[in-house]
């Protein structure tokens, strides 16, 4: 790697139990219609998308937008 970024490919210890293999990350991206099913669950397209990013060597992959709703927070219901 470049001398300009000597730590980029070095592991990063986030917590005592979590160490990333490098400092590369992928921000949340994607299309809601391609990634989620009718019930808001992940589709195979979404899983394939995330797997391809992981195979690319990124240390951290943030998932796409997922709006919390009544299933996660029951007291939000009217």
C-alpha positions as CSV (number, residue, x, y, z in Angstrom):
1,X,0.0,0.0,0.0
2,X,1.1,3.6,-0.4
3,X,3.5,5.2,2.0
4,X,0.9,7.9,2.4
5,X,-1.5,5.5,4.2
6,X,0.6,3.0,6.1
7,X,-2.1,1.8,8.5
8,X,-4.9,1.3,5.9
9,X,-4.4,-2.5,5.5
10,X,-3.5,-3.1,9.2
11,X,-6.1,-4.7,11.6
12,X,-8.2,-2.3,13.7
13,X,-9.2,-3.3,17.2
14,X,-12.7,-1.8,17.8
15,X,-13.6,-3.6,21.0
16,X,-12.1,-6.4,23.1
17,X,-14.0,-8.9,21.0
18,X,-14.1,-7.2,17.6
19,X,-11.1,-6.6,15.4
20,X,-11.5,-5.6,11.7
21,X,-9.0,-7.2,9.3
22,X,-8.3,-3.8,7.7
23,X,-9.6,-0.2,7.8
24,X,-11.5,-0.3,4.5
25,X,-15.3,0.1,4.8
26,X,-18.3,0.2,2.5
27,X,-21.0,2.8,3.2
28,X,-24.7,1.7,3.0
29,X,-25.7,1.6,-0.6
30,X,-28.4,-0.1,-2.7
31,X,-31.9,0.1,-3.9
32,X,-34.8,-0.6,-1.4
33,X,-36.8,-2.4,-4.1
34,X,-34.0,-4.8,-5.1
35,X,-32.9,-5.5,-1.5
36,X,-36.0,-6.2,0.5
37,X,-39.0,-8.4,0.1
38,X,-42.6,-7.5,0.7
39,X,-42.3,-8.0,4.4
40,X,-39.1,-6.0,4.8
41,X,-36.9,-9.1,4.9
42,X,-33.7,-9.5,3.0
43,X,-33.8,-11.0,-0.5
44,X,-31.2,-13.3,-2.1
45,X,-30.2,-10.2,-4.2
46,X,-29.3,-8.4,-0.9
47,X,-27.4,-11.4,0.4
48,X,-25.5,-11.8,-2.9
49,X,-24.7,-8.1,-2.9
50,X,-23.2,-8.1,0.7
51,X,-21.3,-11.3,0.0
52,X,-19.7,-9.8,-3.1
53,X,-18.6,-6.8,-1.0
54,X,-17.1,-9.1,1.6
55,X,-15.2,-11.1,-1.0
56,X,-13.7,-7.8,-2.2
57,X,-11.7,-7.6,1.0
58,X,-13.5,-4.8,3.0
59,X,-13.0,-4.9,6.7
60,X,-16.4,-3.4,7.5
61,X,-19.6,-3.5,5.5
62,X,-22.5,-1.4,6.7
63,X,-25.9,-2.7,5.6
64,X,-28.4,-0.6,3.7
65,X,-31.2,1.5,5.2
66,X,-33.4,-0.6,7.5
67,X,-36.2,1.3,9.2
68,X,-37.1,0.1,12.7
69,X,-40.7,-0.6,13.0
70,X,-43.3,-2.2,15.4
71,X,-41.7,-5.7,15.2
72,X,-38.5,-4.3,16.7
73,X,-40.1,-1.7,18.9
74,X,-43.7,-2.8,19.9
75,X,-44.4,0.3,21.9
76,X,-44.1,2.5,18.7
77,X,-47.5,1.1,17.6
78,X,-50.6,3.3,18.2
